[in-house]
């Protein structure tokens, strides 16, 4: 199961989010089988949606694993750090990975993530929304990732650039 999450930090709270929360939550996520695929900068986002600046893609073994993370007392203990440092968080947007769903994204290239009722032609990766997605914003949609220059202009397009591997 693939998770798409985006957000924005409160101005002046970036160190709290990136220097404290993320290093603490990473091992907790891993203990539940969650694996970050990569983080990214959001260069543009859909008109009418909340302003977001960054995001991440995660792989989860199941929705139950994600739910177990949110029930974990260690996770609950660090959530206030996150909540105080973020003005926007849109997470829990799940997509079915199916067999062999894999893509490598170059941090030097700009990509588009498009949410649509159907896969976008020419997509490097196209994943249908999971039936048990937590996020309602993209329920029933297909997440398509493609080079930005070939992506259609539409009102459900995020333009991103992947962060270099740590």
C-alpha positions in Angstrom: 0.0 0.0 0.0 1.4 3.4 -1.1 0.8 6.6 1.0 0.9 10.1 -0.5 1.3 12.8 2.1 1.9 16.6 1.8 2.2 19.4 4.3 3.6 22.8 5.2 5.6 23.8 8.3 4.7 26.8 10.5 7.2 29.5 9.8 10.0 29.3 12.4 9.1 25.7 13.3 11.1 24.0 10.5 13.9 22.8 12.9 11.3 21.3 15.3 9.7 19.4 12.4 12.8 18.3 10.5 15.4 18.2 13.3 13.3 16.7 16.1 10.0 15.1 14.9 11.1 13.4 11.7 14.3 11.8 13.3 12.1 10.5 16.2 9.2 9.2 14.2 11.3 7.4 11.5 12.2 4.4 13.7 8.6 4.2 15.0 7.2 4.1 11.5 9.8 1.4 10.6 8.8 -0.7 13.5 5.3 -1.0 12.0 6.6 -1.9 8.5 6.3 1.6 7.1 9.1 2.6 4.7 9.7 6.0 3.2 10.1 5.9 -0.6 11.2 9.5 -0.6 10.5 13.1 0.3 9.9 15.9 -2.1 9.5 19.6 -2.5 6.2 20.8 -3.8 6.8 23.3 -6.5 3.1 23.8 -7.3 -0.1 22.4 -6.0 -3.7 22.3 -7.2 -5.6 25.6 -7.2 -8.1 25.8 -4.4 -6.2 23.3 -2.2 -4.3 24.2 1.0 -0.8 25.6 0.3 1.7 22.8 0.8 5.5 23.0 0.5 6.8 19.4 0.9 5.6 15.8 0.9 6.6 12.2 1.2 5.7 8.9 -0.4 5.6 5.8 1.9 5.1 2.1 1.4 3.0 0.3 4.1 2.5 -3.5 4.3 -1.3 -2.9 5.1 -3.8 -0.4 6.4 -3.6 -2.3 9.7 0.1 -1.5 10.0 -0.6 2.2 9.5 -3.4 2.1 12.1 -1.1 0.3 14.5 1.4 3.2 14.1 -1.3 5.6 15.1 -2.2 3.5 18.2 1.4 3.2 19.3 2.1 5.2 22.5 5.6 6.1 21.2 4.0 7.7 18.1 1.4 9.5 20.2 4.2 11.0 22.3 5.9 12.7 19.3 2.7 13.8 17.6 2.5 17.1 19.5 5.9 18.0 18.1 4.5 17.5 14.6 1.1 19.2 15.2 2.7 22.3 16.7 5.2 22.6 13.8 2.8 22.0 10.9 0.2 24.4 9.5 -1.0 21.8 6.9 -0.9 18.0 6.9 -2.7 15.9 4.4 -1.8 12.3 4.9 -3.4 8.8 4.9 -4.0 9.0 1.1 -3.6 5.3 0.2 -3.1 3.8 -3.2 -2.9 0.1 -4.1 0.6 -0.9 -5.3 -0.2 -4.2 -6.9 2.6 -6.5 -8.0 5.7 -4.9 -9.3 4.8 -1.3 -8.8 8.2 0.3 -8.8 9.7 3.5 -10.1 13.0 5.4 -9.6 12.7 9.2 -9.6 15.7 11.4 -10.3 16.1 14.4 -7.9 17.4 16.5 -10.8 14.1 16.2 -12.7 10.7 17.8 -12.0 7.7 15.4 -11.9 4.0 15.8 -11.8 1.7 13.8 -9.5 -1.8 13.9 -11.0 -4.9 12.7 -9.2 -7.5 11.7 -11.8 -10.4 9.4 -12.5 -8.1 7.3 -14.7 -4.4 6.6 -15.2 -2.7 9.3 -17.2 -1.2 8.1 -20.5 2.6 8.0 -20.3 2.7 7.7 -16.5 5.9 6.2 -15.0 3.6 4.8 -12.3 -0.2 4.8 -12.0 -1.9 3.5 -8.8 -5.6 3.3 -8.1 -6.9 4.6 -4.7 -7.1 1.9 -2.1 -10.7 1.1 -1.0 -9.8 1.7 2.6 -8.0 5.1 2.1 -8.2 7.4 5.1 -7.8 10.5 3.1 -11.0 11.7 1.4 -9.4 14.2 -1.0 -8.3 11.6 -3.5 -10.8 8.8 -2.8 -11.7 7.0 -6.1 -8.8 8.6 -7.9 -5.7 7.2 -9.6 -2.3 8.6 -8.6 -0.1 9.0 -11.7 3.5 10.1 -11.6 5.1 11.4 -14.8 7.7 13.9 -16.0 6.3 17.4 -15.5 6.8 18.4 -19.1 4.5 15.6 -20.4 1.9 15.9 -17.7 -1.5 17.5 -18.5 -2.3 20.9 -17.0 -5.2 20.2 -14.7 -6.7 21.1 -11.4 -5.4 18.0 -9.6 -1.7 18.3 -10.4 1.2 18.6 -7.9 4.5 19.5 -9.4 7.4 18.1 -7.3 11.1 17.5 -7.1 12.4 14.6 -5.1 14.9 15.3 -2.3 18.3 13.7 -2.9 18.8 10.4 -0.9 20.2 11.0 2.6 
